Amino acid sequence: MVGPRSWVGGLFNRSSNKRNEKFIDYPLCPLQEQRLQRLQERLQVPFEETRPDHQEALRALWHAAFPNIAFKGLISEQWKEMGWQGPNPSTDFRGCGLISLENLLFFSRTYPASFHRLLFKQGGKRAAWEYPFAVAGINVSFMLIQMLDLSSVKPRCLPGINFIKLLGDDEKAFDELYCIAFEMMDAQWLAMNASYMDFNEVLQVTRTQLERELSLEDINSIQDLPAYNLLYQ
């Protein structure tokens, strides 16, 4: 079931992006600087429902999620089956922009088994009132942007600083981290026996856990994160 429109990004209007009080500047190698700039440019792109390439991306998401169900249109009640709040997904993208759609598409194409397991709420004891998959995905994107301090010229928090190292190793590090974070959120949801109204708390716990993993000293690639294995359950 899907709730009011304030659900999208609701957590982030009430939580602050904590930073280290004592911040020591650090240099970026040319590759890190280039990839960070590209990622930050992606964050600035809004979803525009009249753009053909954005429409095609939305169609691609539907076909990835429901390959055997006919697509009825960019505005249709069937979008609610994926966990959008209404018949027009573009209204939900306003909270995070195109990157949140790109994250969902990357998840569906790179880890299809994991994507569908979360979409269809397979595994574990599920609540009668589950979180809406697609809108939860937008919130995960929003959470990562804040947690990694990506709106700054360069991150000033330890998880963000360590993320830059991962970005230097893999240009798709943000998209990969998104998939891991979504899996972590679902695992926390099950562990906490959560229901719809608990989502903000679950996402905050997920953020804390992910910050802890990104602060470990021996993390040199996305694959080194302990939660990476959740993608292959």
Disulfide bonds with the S-S distance in Angstrom:
none
